[in-house]
Amino acid sequence: MVIAIDGPAGSGKSTLAKLTAQKLNINYLNTGMIFRAIAYYLLKNEIKIENIEKVKNALNEIDIKIEYVKNEQIVYLNGVDISQSLSLPKISSLASSCSQIACVRDFVCNIQRDFANKYDIVVEGRDIGTQIFPDAKYKFFVTASLEERAKRRYESLKDEVTNITIDDITKMIKERDLKDTSRKISPLKMAKDAILIDTSNETIQQSLNKIISHIKIGD
């Protein structure tokens, strides 16, 4: 069984996907972390995303493994745990650019589908219900107002990134939204058969309850 949860940055989809998986006692797959791991590798190796041939060659050198420790998704890049390095704004921005490259999307898609062949999963991203798993049993689209999303992201980053302001975060999210919704390859959009979950004025528990109410255990 695949439960697809899509939505823009800061909407709460990662938290909700994780909690949904815990509630149902199945695995959770954060697609964004896979793109971020690739972005991390490109940055470390000073590979420009404009050079598609070098990016394609780099994918042959990348081995991404995902494990779970106390319900936390741990990402290993070539055997090294890089999970704590993947939340930086520069990684997020580059990951968005990476997601517009066809060979990168194919690489990540293979990881996702291989994972789904092995486990029942809750998987979140931006094109899960539209492109990666169009036949997913359940599809949700999680969103929230720009102001609320910026506030959440600021709270999560203010202790890690010095001198960052909520205006900086708002600008970055606007840019990310534009990239995600206007890209030619698999743009962010709500699947026709997805259920909308607006978290702007709800607690995480309220939004989680809505999602769980639509899922029939044992399906």
N, C-alpha and C positions, 0 to 999 in steps of 0.2 A: 504494500500500500504506500502511495505517495501522497503527502499533504503539501501542497504548494502555497507558499506565502510570499507575495510580491509587494513592493512598495518603495517609495523614495527614501533617501537618507534621513535618519533621525525620526522616522515615523513610529518606531517601536517594534518593527517587524522582527528584528533579531531576538529581542527579549521575549516576544510572544511566541516565536517559533521554538525557542529553547524551552519555555515553560509548557508549551503544548506537547512537545516531545516527552518532557518529564512526566506530565500528567498521564500520557498514554503509554509510558514506559517503552518508547521506541527511540531510535537515534535521530539526532538533529544535525543537519548539515548547513553550515553558513557559507554560501557560495562566495560572498564578498571576500572572505578570508583567503580563498584560493586565488582570486584575482590580485589581492594585496600581496600574497606571497610571490607571485610572478613579478609584480611591480618592485618588490623589495630586491629580488634577484637582479633585475635590470638596473636599478639604482646602484647597487653594490658593485656591479660590473661595468658601470658607466656605458650602458647600451641605450642609445637613443631610440625612442619608439618610432621615430620617423623612418628609421632604417629597418624596414619590414623584413628584409632578408636576414639581418643579424638577430632580430627578435625571433624569427622562425628557427634559426640555428640554436638560439639560447634555449628554446623549449626542449630541444633534444638533450640538454644538460640539466634539466630541472626534474627532480623527483619529489613529488608532494605526497606526504602521508598524513592521514588524520587519525588521531586517537582521542579517547575520552578519559579524563581524570576528574573524578568527583563531579561528573556531569558537565565539565568544561571541555570545550573543543580545543584540542592542542594541534597546532599545525607544524609539521616538520618539513623543512626544506633541505633536501639532500642530507637527511639525518640529523639536522640541528633544529631544536625548538625555537621558532622565531615569533611565537604568538604575541609576546609582549611588545614587539616592535612594529606591529601592524596597525596600530590605531593612530599613528602620527598623520597630521593633515597632508603632508607631502606624499605619503604613501597612498592615502585615499584619493588624492587628485590624480596621481599617475595610474592608479588602478582603474579609474573611470576611463581614462584615455586608452588603457590596455584593452578594456572591454569592447572597444570599437574596432579592434583588429580581428579579422576573420579567423586567422590561424590560432590566436589566443582563445577565442570563444570556442573553437572546436576542441582545443586541448582541455579546457575546463569542462565542457559538455561531456567529454568522455569520462572524466573523473566522476562527475555527478551520476551519469547513467550506470557506470560500473558499481558505484556505491548503492544505487537503488536496486540493482540486480541481486545484491547480497542481503539487504536489510529493508525492513519497513522504515520509512524516514519521513521526517518533517524537513523540508528544504526551502530555504528562502533566498530571494535575490530580486531581480528586476524583470526577468523574462521566463521565470520557471513555468508558470501556468500557460504562457502563450507559445513558447518555443521549445523549452527543454523537456517538459512533461505535459504536453497538451491534453493527454488523456488521464491526468491525475485524478484520483478519486474525489479529492476535495481541493478547492482553490479559494484562496482569500487574497484580498488586496487591502493592505493596511496603509492608512495615510493619516496626516495631521496637518494643521496649519503651519505655514513657514515659521511664524513666531514661536510656536511651541517646539518645533523641531530644532530651531536654533538654540533655544533655551536649554533643551535636553543635551544637545551636543556640547554646549559650553560647559555645563555642569560636569560632564564626563571628562573634559579635557583641561579645565582650568588649573588643576593641580599638576598636570603633566607637561603642559606647554606654557612657558613663561611669556608674559606680555600679550597674551591673546585676548581679544575682546569679543563680546557677543556680536558686534558689527562685523568683525572679521569672519566669524562663523556663519552669520547670515549670508554674507557675500559668497563664501565658499559653497554653501548649500544651494544658493541660487544658481551658481555656475555648474554645480554637479547635476542639478535638476535639468538644466538646459542641455547638457551633454547627454544625459540619460534618455531624455524624451525626444531629442532631435537626431540621434545617431541613426545612420542608415541600416545598421545591422541590429536586429532585435531590440528596438527601442522600448523604454519603459512604458507600459500601458496596462490597463486592467483587462484581463481576459473576459470575454462576453459572459462566461458562466461562473465568474468569480463572485464571491460574497464580499461586499465592501465593509471594512471595519475602520471607522474614524475614531482615532484615539485622542483627539484634541482635548476633549473635556471629560475623559474617562480615566479611571485608574487602570493600572495594568490588569488587576484582577477582574474588573468589569469587562475589559476587552477580551481577556482570556476566557471568561465564562461564555461570552458570545460565540467564540470560535468553537469551544468544546460542545456547545449546545447543538451545533450543526453536524457533529461527527458521531456516527454510530459505531460504538466499540464492537470489534469483531468483524467489521466489513473488510 
